[in-house]
């Protein structure tokens, strides 16, 4: 008969939050058509046009004044040249490496796994910061249209990240038209704005903002800014900020395997289209910013893109409608771009962990067949970053582009090595493109590290090498463990036939956990089984010996003095002495471990069994076995009415309803619930229900508070309990019977009492089962 195994409270909560578990057979990789792939994989790159030009102006305006708008266009031109070079490099990447992983796979295949950790660290940082930047920029789009929400920008952004984490833990799949729509919606609205702007500038002219008349904007330098303020350092800092517009170009190379066959050719086509769209939108937004003099605000909102849209679309019902639609499209693509990291980060972490450079927990799929641990790590790191920077896009940029361009550089250098190794047709031309992309990306990284050092880049400069070192250090630990565990491949240990087997059961008291360990020990059929108590307190040891003899346990008890109170050392000495007395022997140490409440158990009890087990495992020819005993489960059965257990039952009822469709078959064949545990009378807790079993010592009638009651005194070797009955109840109980009673224990005048308990006569006075009641006999 099947038994219905109850699920844990934690699992019930997980299922309530995440939904029904998915089975492994449901895992499948949906192949994307080129139009859908463009919409799904391009949001990170295309959405950067919403803030790229604004970040350049944030750096230039305080030093170059209105000349910043003239400098915006040439700086955008330089960024476009880098875009062309990087896109050309990645066009070769997607053709040569169709497995997901992008620059990490390129670096690993050409430079080995250790050097590839530079790319891994860069991409991991990139994914974390992408969530923070895109979510923050999406919030800016929202508060630009609804300014009353501005003071709550950080809270909104964190809330968006939490929701993204939740929906991805539920198994959100970034495939299909719903996730492609924001990209096409945003692209369409931005192209419409650019076209309308060109038409209006050619006909009536676009009205310009006057920064001095706009309260709350960033400081604007007065005077000849082009000469006085636009120093080389400022230009480099502005260029570094604008470089954030190229983030996401590598996204397609990370998921080449998701394309329909031929994967490489389709990925290259989509990459080219994405780069063209990105270039057009970047140029259009920069030109409109130049024409309108849209100025960034200190608080980050309204955004420059929002201000441009107001000038281009104008007022009136149509203009307002188009403006709102653009803001909705901007927020949608930015939040979608942030969400792409929840797919990319766990997948990359899985690759790196499979190479044993990250904890192997990141390779495990969770409740809904997603890499749950990777999703949770990404969400936590992104939220910490948002709180640290206050959710400011400008403050996040130094963290952003260093990782992005380091990935570009590793892909360029990796492909350079690839061409030198394989020397395929036209390899020299391809090598020049990849090498140029690697060198230029390295220069951009250096510019970021220097120009933005005081604005937060120093943290990345410090964290990046530490992260690479940490990845390599984790790998060294995994390799060292594997070298030991797999040593038998080259140095197979000798198979030893032991002449003698000695087993010790460590005891600190006489209880059910020890009795279970003794039962297990007898099943080992060892040549010698001894219970051992390491004596720290002589009085306690004497009580233990007396209790051992009282129960007449057939296993001999040995008390070993432990004056230094180092229990682990004492056990080691015990084992070593036993091995020395009998050569070619093996020693097993059995350790009863009591499992208590998850939280209070940690506070109220130590985990000495685990420590002793580790100490014994260090000794050759010795082993330790932990024998668990679930005390908490027994407490739940013995005291079912305590507040915690009533709450647990309510949760379990909810859990049963949640899991009804999953466990219907099991429940159809489930056995009845096990009866409550029987306690010793001395173990009753006043104010709580319990079940006891004892011999009836005496029965009598008594008047209490003018009421006649029947008293039954029941005792066992732990104490005396009085059962108090009203009316004629309990009159069938006589002295000498073995009775089981259940009820709430109360503190009476002369000891513990149960009032009107339910009871059962287990055996009669002569030790036989009680005679059945004729009235209940069906015959």
N, C-alpha and C positions, 0 to 999 in steps of 0.2 A: 504494500500500500504506500502511495506517495505521501510524503510529509510536506506540508506547506511551510517553507522556511521563511520566517518573517524578515523583511528588509530593515535596514537601519534607518534611524530618523534622518540622518544626513542624506541617504539616498532618496528618501521620500521628498525632502526639500529640493534636492537637485532635480528630481523628475517634475516637481511642481513648477520650477522656474524654467527648466530647459525643455520640457516635453518628454515624449516617449523616447526611449533609447533606440538608436538605429543599429542594425546588424551589419556585419562586415560586408555581406553580399550587396548591400545598398551603395557601397562606395563605387563611384564611377567618375570618369573624367569626360566631361562633355566637350566635344570638339566645337570650336567657334568658327563661324564664317567670318570673312574679312570685315564686312560692315559691323557685325556685332562685336568682333574683337577690337575694332577701332573705338567703338563706344565704351567698351568695358575696360580697356587697358590704357586709354589716353587721358582720362580725367586728371591724373596727377600732373602731367605735362601741360595740357591745354589750360587747366585752371590757374596755372601760375601767372598767366597774363593778367589776372585780376589784381595782382599786387606787385608785379615786377617793376613797372615804371614808377609806381608810387615810392618804392623803396630807394630807387635812384634819387628821386627828388628830395626825399627825407635827408639824405646826406649832402646834397648840393646846395639847397636853398639857404641854409644858415651861413654859408661861406661865399657862394657865388651869386646870391641874389636872384634877380629875374633872368640872369644869364644861364641859370640852371636849366631853363626850358630849351635854350639853344644847345646846351651840352647834352641834353637827354637823347637827341637823335643820333649823334655820332657814337655815343656809348652803346645805344641800342644796336647800331650797325656792327660794332665790334662783337657784341653778344651773338648777333645773327651769324657772323662768320664762324664763331666757335660752334654754334649749333650745326652748321653745315658740316664742319669737320667731325664733330662727335657722331652725328647721324650717319655719315659715310663710314666711320669706324664700326658702328654697331650694325650696319648693313652686312658687314662681313662676319660679325660675331654670330648673327642669327643663321647665317648660311653654314658656318663651320660647326656650331654647337647647338643642336636642336633639343638638348635636354635642358630642363628648367634650371636656373641658377645664375645665368648671366655672367657678370664679371668674376664671380666666385669660381664657377666651373672653369672659365677661361684661365684664371690664374692657377687653379689647382692642376689642370691638365698640363700646363706649360712650365710652371715653377715648383710644383709640388705642394703638398697640403700645408706645410708650415708657412711658406710665403703667402699662400692663398688666404691666410687669416687676416692679412692686411685688408684684402677685399671684403672678407667676412665682417670685420669690425666696421669698415666704412658703410657697408650696406645695412648692418644692424642699426647703426646710429642714424642712417638716413631714414629707415622705416619709422623709428621712434619719433624723430623730429618731424617727419611728414605728417604723422597723425596730429601733432601739436600745431604745426603751422597751418595745415589745411583746415583743421577744425576752428582754429582762431580766426582765420581769414573768412571762413564761412559765417562765423558769428558776426564779424564786422559787416558783412553784406546784409545780415538781418537787422542789426541795430542801426545801420545807415538809413534803412527805410523806416524803422520803428525806433526812433531815438530814445523813447522812454525806457527802453530795455538796456541802454548803454551802460549804466552803472553795474549791471549784473552780467557783463560780458564773460568774465572768468567763470562764473557759476554755470552759465549757459554752455560754455565750451566744455567744461568738465562733464556736465550732464550729457552732452552729445557723445563724448568719448565712452561714458559708461553705457549708454544705450547701444553704441556700436559694438562694444565688448559683448553685451548680452545677446544681441541678435546674431553675432558671429558664433558665440558658444552654442546657440541653438541650431547651427549648421547652415547659416546663410551662404548661398552659393553665388559668387560674382560672375554669373554667366546668364546670357539671355537679354532680350530687349529691354526689360525694366531697368537694368543697370546701364544700358547704352543710351537711354533717352536723355539723361542730364547732359551728356557730352554734346549730343546733336542740338539740344535745346539751347545750351549756352553758346555754342558755336554759331548757330543761326541768329540769336539775338545780338551777339557781338558783331557779326558781319553786317547785320541790319543797321546797327548803330554807326559802324564805320562808313557804310554807304550813305546813310542820311547825313552824317557829318560832312562827307566830301561834297555832297550836293548842296548843303546849306552854306558851306564855306565858299563854294564856287558861285553861288547866287546872291544870297543876302549877307554872308559872312557870319562867323560864329562869335558870339559875344564872349569877351574875356573876363575872367575873374580878376579882381584887384586884391591881392593878398592882404594889404594893409587895412582893407575894409572888412575883413573876415575874422572875427574874434575866435580864438582857439586854434588857429593854424600854427604850424611850426614857424620858428623865427626865420625871417627873410632878411638877408644881408642887404644893407643900403649902400649905394655907391657903385663904383665900377667893379662889379663882382668878378667879371671874367678875368681881370688882371690881378686884383687884390686877393680874391678868396679861392680861386680854383687852383690850388697847389696840387702837386703830383700826388701827395698822400690822400687829399680829398677825392681826387679823381679815381684813385685806386679803390678807396672805400666805397665810392658810388658804384664803380664797376663790380666790386665784390657783391654788393647788395643786388645789383641787376642780374648777376649770375644765377640767382635763385630761379630765374625764369626758365632755366634749362633742366630743372629737376623733373624727374619722371621720364626722361628720354630713354632710360635704360629699362623701363618697365616691360616693354615687349620682349626684350632679350631674356628676361627672367621667367617667361611663361611661353616659350616657343612651342613646347609640347602640347599646348592647348589648341593650336591651330589645326585646321584640316590639312590633309596631305595635298601637295608637298608642303610640310611645315615651314621649312626655311624660306622658300620662295614667297609664300603667303605672308610670313612675318616681315620679310623685307619690304613687301608692297605696303603693308599697313604702317610700318615704321616710316617709310618715305612720305606717305600721305599725312601722317601725324606731324612730322617735322615741317612740312609745307604749311599746314594749318597753323601750327604754332608760330612760324615765322611771319605769316600774314597778320595774325592777331596781335603779335608783339609790335609789329611795325605800325599797325593801325591805331592801337591804343596809345603808343608813344607820340604819334603825330597829333592825335586829338588832344593829348595832354599839353603838347607844345602850343597848339592853336587856342586852347581855352584857358591856359594857365591854371588848370585845376590844381589846388594846393592841398597837401596832406595836413591832417589835423593832429595835434599833440596826443589826443586821446585815442587816435586810430580810427575814429569814425566822425562824420561820414567819410567813406573811402574816396580816393581819387577817381576810381571807376564810376562811383555813384555821382560824383560832381560832374564828370564828363557827360554822363547820361542825361542829367538835368539840363545841361546846356544844349545838347544835341537834340533831344526829344522835345524840349520846351515844356510849356504849361498846357493847360487844357485837358480835356478828358482823354484824348488819344495819347498825348505826351505822357500823362501820368500813368496811364495803363501800360504803355511800353516801358516806362521806367520801372514800374513794379514788376513787370514780367522779367526784365533784365536782372533785377535784384534776386528774384526767386530762382532764376536760372543760375546765377552766380553762387548763391548759397547751396543749391542742389549739387552743382559740379564740385564745389570745394568739399562738401561733406562726403560726396562719393569718392573724391580723390583721397580723402583721409581714410575712408573705409578700405581702399585697396591695400593699405599696409597690413590690415588684419588678415589678409590672405597671403601677402608676400612674406611678412616677418616670420610667421610660424613655419611656412614652407622652407625658407632659408635656414631657420634655426634647426629644422629637421635634418637638412643636408649636413650642416656643420656638426650636429650632434651625432649623426650616423658616421661621420669621420672621426668621432670621439674627441672633438674639441669643445663641446658643450655638454652639459648634463644629459644623460640618456633619457631623462623624463620628457625632454622636448621632442622625442621621436614617437611618443605614444599618442594614439588617437583616443579622444574622450568619448563622452556619452553620445554625442551626435556625429561621430566620425570625423571631427575636426581636431587639430592639434591644440587642445584646450589649454595646456600649460603655456604654450607660446602666446596664445591670445591674451591670457591673463597677465603674463610678464609684460607684453607690449602695452596693455592698458595702464598698468601700474606705473611703468616708466614714463609714459606720455603724460599722465596726470601729475607726477612729481615734477616733470619739466615745466608743465603749464603753471603750477603753483610757484615754482622757483622764479620764472620769468614774468609772472603776472598775466600770462596769456598774450603778451605783446608780440606781434608778428616781427617787428623790427628787432626785438631782443632775441628772437629765436633764429634769425637768419644766420648768425655766425656758427651756430651748431649745425645748421642745415647744409650749406653748400660745401663745407670741407669734406663731409662724408660723401656727398654726391660726386664731386670732382675727383676724389681719391678713387672711387669706383670706376669713373671714366678712365683715369690714368692706368689702373691695373688692367682694364680691358684692352686698352691700346698697347701696353707693353706685352701683355699675354699674346695678343694676335701678332705682334711683331716677332716674338719667339716662334709662334706657330708657322709663320711664313718662312722663317729661316730654317726651320726643321723640315717642312714638307716641300717647299719650293714648287708649288703648283703653278699652273699657267698664269702669267701676269703677276707673279708674286712680288716683283720689285715695286711695281706701282701700288699694290695693296699695302706693302710694308711701309712705304713712305706715308700713306694716309694714316695708318695705325700709329706709327711712331710719332708723327706730328700731333695726333690727337692725344697721345700719352704725354708728350712734352708740354703741350699747351695746357692740358689739365693739371699737370704738376705745377706749372707756373701760376695757375689760378689758385691752387691750394696754398702756395707760398704767399700770394697776394692776400688771401683771406687771413692766413695766420699772422701776417705782419700788420696789415691795415686794420683788421678788426680785433687785434690782440686785446686791447683794453676794453673792448665792448663784449667780451665773453668768449672770444676765440681761444683765449689762454686755457679755458677749461677743456675745450676739445683737444688742444695741443697736449694737455696733460692726460686726459682720459683716454685718448686714442691709443697711445703706446701702452698704457696700462691694460687696456682691454685686449690688445694683441698679446701682450705678455700673459694675461690671465687665460686666454684661450689655449696658448701653447702649454702653459703650466697644467691645465686640466687634462690636456692630451697626454702629457708625460705621466700623470697619475694613472690614467686609464691604461696606458701601455705597460706601466710597471705592474699593475694588478694582473693584466693579461699574461705577462711574462711568468708570474708565479702560478696563476690558476691553470695555465696551459703548458706548464713545464713538462708534463708527462709525455708530450709529443717527442721530446728529445732525450728526456731523462725519466723514463717510466719508473715510478717507485716500486720497490720490491713488495710482492704480496706476502704479508706476514701471517702465519698461522699461530695465533696466540695460544699458549699452553694453559693460561688461567685468566679468568675474567672476574674482576672485582668491581662491585657497584656500591656507591655511597649515596644515601639520600640525606641532603642537608635539611635539618629541621630547626625551626625557631619556636615552635609551639606544637600542640596537638590539636589539629583542626581538620576540616574536610579536605583542604588542599594537600596536607601532608598525607592523609589516608589515600588520596588519589595517586600521589607520587609513589607511595609504598606498593599500591596495587600494580602500578606500571612496572616498578622495580622487580616484583615477583614474576611478572611476565617475561622478563629478560632471561630468566633461568641462569643467573650469574653463579659462579662458584661460591661467591661470598657477597651477601647483601647486608649492609650495616647502615643504620641511621646514625647520623653524626650531628651533634650540636656544638657549635663553636661558642665556648663559654666566655661571655663578657661580664655577666652579672651572676655571681655564685648563687644568690638566693633564687633568681629566676631559673637557673639551671636545675636547682633542687626541686622546684615546683614542677618543672617539666618532667623530671625523672619520676616524681610521684604520680603525675597524671599518666605517664606512659605505663607505669606498673598497674595503675587503677584499671586501665582499659585492656590490660593483658595483651598488648600487641606482640606478635610472635617474632617481629624483627628486632634483633638486639640493638640497644641504644648505647652509643659511645659518646661521652662528653670530652671534648678536647679544649684545654685551656688556651685562651687567646688573649694574653695579658696586654698586648699592644693594640688590641681592638681593630687590627687590620684583617678584616675577614677574608679578603681576596688572597692575601699573603698566607693566611692560615690554611685555606683550601689548597693552595699550591703546595705547601709543605706536606699536607696530608696525602696528596696524590703522589708526590715524589717519593715519600717514604714507602707507600704501598708498592710502587714500581720497583723500588730498591730491594724490598723483601722477597719479591718473586720475579726473577728474570723471565723474559718472554711473556709478560702479562699485559693486560689491557685494563684500564680503569675508566669507568663511566661514572660521572657525577650527575645525579638527578636533582634538579632545582625546582621546587614548587614555586610557581609565580601566580600570585593572586591578582586578578584583573578587577579594578575598582571603577568608580565613576570617571568619565573622561577628564573632567576638569578638577574636581575635588580630589580625585585619586592621585593626581600629580602633586597636589599640594600636601596631602596627608601621608603619602607613602613614597619611599624611595624605590629605585629600580635596581636593587642590589643583585638580583638574579642575572641581569644582563652583564653587570660588571664582573661577577664571578665567572660567568660563562666565557667571557673574553679571556680572563686570566687562565682558565683551565686549557683553553684551546692553544695556548702558547707552549704547552708541555707535550713532547712527543709521546705517542701511545696512550693518550688520554683524550677523552671527549666529554662534553657537557651537554645535557639534554634538559631543556626547560619544559616543565609539565604545567600547562596553564590551568587555572581554575577561575571561572567567571563568578566572582563574588557579587558583582552588581546584578547579574541575572537572577541569582538566588534571593537577593534583597528585594527585587521587584516582585518575585513570587511570594515571599514571606510577608511583606508589608505593602499590600496593593493599594492602600488608601492614603499613603503620604502624598503631599501636594505634587512632588515631582512625578510620581508614578501616575497620578490622575491626569496630569498634563501629557505625559507620554502616551497614555491610552487614547486621549483625544487626538493627538498627532497621528497615532497609528490607525485610528479610524479614518482620518482624512487620507492617510497614505493608502489604506485599503481601497478607498473609493477611487483614488487616482490610478492605482495599479490594477483595477478590476479587469480590464480587458487584457492586460498582460498575463495575469495570474489566474484566469478563470479556470483553466484546466487543472491547475494545482489545487485550487480551492475545492473543486468538485470532489477531489479524492483526499482532502485534508483530514487528518485525525483530530479528535476533539482536543481542546486546549488542556495542557497538563495541569494537574491539580496543584494547589498552593503547597509550598514547602512546609514541612513540619518542623517547628522550633522546639528547642529545649525550653522548659518553663522559665528558667533563668534568663533566657534570651528575649522574652516578651518586652515590647516597648510600650510603656504606658501612654494611652491616647491613640494607639494604632491597632489595627486588626492583626490577628495572627492565629496560627493553628498549632496546637500542642497535642501531645499524646502522653498519657501517664496513667498510673495505677490509682484506683479509688481507695483512699485511706479511710474515709468516714463519710457518712451522710446524716443530716439532721435538719429539723425544722427550727425556725427562729423568727421572732417578731422584730422588724426594723421599721421605725417610724410608723408604728401602728399598722404595719402590713406584714402578713405572714408570708415568709419565703422559705424555699427549700434550698439547703446548702449542700454542695458536694465538694469534698476536699480531694483534689487530685495532686499527686506528687510524682516527680521523677528524681534522678540523682542530682538535678540542678536546683530544685526548689519546690515550693508548695503553691498551688493555685486554688482559689475558691470559685466554684461555679454557683451563681445565684439565680434561682428560678422562681418565677411567680406562678400562682395557681398550682396546677398539678404537674407542670412540666418537670422533667427530670426524675420523676418518681420511679421510673423503671431502672434507674442506676443504683447498683448496690456495691458495697465494699468488696474489693478484690478484683473487680472488673478492670480491663484495660480500655480506656475511653479516649477518643479523639474529639477535641472541642475546638470550635472556631468562633471568634468574636473579638470585640474591642476590649483591650486590657485597661483596667482602671486601678487607681491606687485606693485601696480600702483602708479601714482602720487597722486591720491586722495583716496587711499584705496586699498582694495583687489579686484582683477579682474580675471575673467576666459576668456580665448581667445578661441573662436569657441568651446564652450562646447556642448555636447549632451544634449538635453532637452526634457521635456515632459510637456504639459499643463494639470495639474491635474484637475482644475475646471475653469469654465469661470467666467466672471466678476460678474454674478448673483449667483455664487455658484453652478451652475449645471455642470455636466460633459460636456466636449466640444463635439460638434456635430461631428460624424464620417466623414471622408473624403470620398465623393462619389466615388472618383476614386479607393478607396480601398475596396468598397462594392462588394462582389462577385455576388450579384444579379443585 
